[in-house]
């Protein structure tokens, strides 16, 4: 939809006029800029009904402007299934890339098919064409969910990649060959599956996200080798593996602002990695575990990290942290600077009785009420409970009391947002009791943002389902 003033004026010119009746009232440069604003926000899918192809169908003058504006053709989503089936679709892609001229290219390679397509001669020839244009690569995204040789055809690239800024490689299978990029002076953002022989210009990266393959030693070495890193997300690795090579080699990262670490209970032995990590500039910390069982771990290394005097966390996200309620509260007490807190709570399967669940949940909730020295700067609290445990353990009056105290207390920051979600498929008894409470609606009327009910995938996953839950969050 056209929204800018010049675009609206252009729309008026087009309304009610025939194919040959459009009269240009703006310079071609302005029209080209309007055309550019018509492009999708991300990669462009070749579609006759959307820009830039649709712009070529309006009139002869607009077609000439579109075809002579290389930036309109600098973004492309490559669908390998259609390319393999249609020679015409293959030629469309070749023509598209030719129209881009010498502009920086943003290319997305995607395929969700079950068969290998890299054996197709059509695809191989197109890949070779793209490799020849590697000097123009700016943003490369590869999403292949079966074992492909396509990545091997693209990498390693010989020579420099002078324009490459972002590289994302997502796949359900391990890469056939490790990525090796020797010379890419503008590369800042990378997301790949880790490999011990992965070669990147670590010293210049500002964002790095890695799925699988990392142990604690590799994670710390990566952080040490990336002095300019601002955002690191390291998923599916063995947090507790601490080879002798670590010894007392503490990794101190002066610039790191956002760190995500994810592991799986039953694999890691402890939180040892936190014993060797210092990040005084860290503002956002996410520690995520899969809900594959519950065995409390020794949190002392994690508590040591949180208690560092230089640490001033702003946002803390903990998902299925394998800790007792008492240990969780102790860790939270070590983070008085936190403004935004998100917790997806882990409950022992052996504690399935109503009484024990109620003690666990309400012990945690009670800490937020009447304790001005506990998270005094907290402005938003987001709690997620597994399954129907919320119905078994939540005391509605305790929730209301906490909300009223956090809203009115003069010794702490005012709680502005509260979200309580659970994994049941429909609203449960405690939802109704809280949502119908008169104090609940009083707080809503006075400006507090409140939600109590069924968890929503987009809002309540807390990022723990997959590293690549949303690719748009990268850099």
Secondary structure as GFF3:
##gff-version 3
##sequence-region A 1 475
A	DSSP	alpha_helix	5	14	.	.	.	ID=ss1
A	DSSP	alpha_helix	28	37	.	.	.	ID=ss2
A	DSSP	three_ten_helix	53	57	.	.	.	ID=ss3
A	DSSP	alpha_helix	60	67	.	.	.	ID=ss4
A	DSSP	three_ten_helix	70	73	.	.	.	ID=ss5
A	DSSP	beta_strand	75	79	.	.	.	ID=ss6
A	DSSP	alpha_helix	80	85	.	.	.	ID=ss7
A	DSSP	alpha_helix	87	99	.	.	.	ID=ss8
A	DSSP	beta_strand	105	111	.	.	.	ID=ss9
A	DSSP	alpha_helix	121	132	.	.	.	ID=ss10
A	DSSP	three_ten_helix	134	136	.	.	.	ID=ss11
A	DSSP	beta_strand	137	144	.	.	.	ID=ss12
A	DSSP	alpha_helix	150	154	.	.	.	ID=ss13
A	DSSP	beta_strand	166	171	.	.	.	ID=ss14
A	DSSP	beta_strand	189	192	.	.	.	ID=ss15
A	DSSP	three_ten_helix	202	204	.	.	.	ID=ss16
A	DSSP	beta_strand	207	211	.	.	.	ID=ss17
A	DSSP	alpha_helix	216	225	.	.	.	ID=ss18
A	DSSP	beta_strand	231	235	.	.	.	ID=ss19
A	DSSP	three_ten_helix	244	246	.	.	.	ID=ss20
A	DSSP	beta_strand	251	252	.	.	.	ID=ss21
A	DSSP	beta_strand	258	264	.	.	.	ID=ss22
A	DSSP	three_ten_helix	272	276	.	.	.	ID=ss23
A	DSSP	beta_strand	277	278	.	.	.	ID=ss24
A	DSSP	beta_strand	284	290	.	.	.	ID=ss25
A	DSSP	alpha_helix	300	306	.	.	.	ID=ss26
A	DSSP	beta_strand	315	319	.	.	.	ID=ss27
A	DSSP	alpha_helix	325	333	.	.	.	ID=ss28
A	DSSP	beta_strand	340	344	.	.	.	ID=ss29
A	DSSP	three_ten_helix	349	351	.	.	.	ID=ss30
A	DSSP	alpha_helix	354	366	.	.	.	ID=ss31
A	DSSP	beta_strand	380	385	.	.	.	ID=ss32
A	DSSP	alpha_helix	389	393	.	.	.	ID=ss33
A	DSSP	alpha_helix	396	408	.	.	.	ID=ss34
A	DSSP	beta_strand	417	422	.	.	.	ID=ss35
A	DSSP	alpha_helix	429	435	.	.	.	ID=ss36
A	DSSP	alpha_helix	438	446	.	.	.	ID=ss37
A	DSSP	beta_strand	449	454	.	.	.	ID=ss38
A	DSSP	alpha_helix	457	460	.	.	.	ID=ss39
A	DSSP	three_ten_helix	471	473	.	.	.	ID=ss40
###
